[in-house]
Amino acid sequence: MSEICVMSVHLPKELRQKLEAKAKATDRSLAAVVRVLLNQALKQQHDEVAA
């Protein structure tokens, strides 16, 4: 597994609430949900650029 780095991010309250709801619905931590969504977004962006 790669090294984990700590990062502080300022989010609108509404976005944080949506992320927390997704975390609860999927039985994951907030950090895990953020990592998954960021990885998905970056992969999608990479795939679009490569196409």
N, C-alpha and C positions, 0 to 999 in steps of 0.2 A: 504494500500500500504506500502511496506517496505521502510525503510529509504534510501535515495539517498546519495551516497558518491561521491565525486569528485575524478577523477583519471586522471593523465596526462600520455599519451602514445606516444612514438616515433614510427612513421610509415614511411615506404618508401613513397615518393611522389606519386608513381604510385598507391599504395594501397589506399591512401587517396583520390585520384582522382576517383577511382572506387567506393569507399564508398559514395563520394559526388554525383556521377552520380546516384547511386541507391537511395539515399535520394531524389534527385530531381525527379526521375522517379516515386517514390512511394509517393511523397508529404509528406515526413517525414523529421524530423531534422536529422542531421548527428548523434547526440547522440542516437536518437531512433533507427536508423538503426544498429548502433554498438551494442546496447543492444539486439535487436532482433537476430542478427546474433550470438552473443556470447551465448545467451540462447539456440538457436537451436543447436549450436555446442556442448555445454555441455550436452544437452538432448540426442543428437545422441551418444555421447561418453558413456554416462551412459547406454543407451539402448544396445550398443554393448558389454559393459562389463557384463551387466546382462544376455545377451543371452548365 
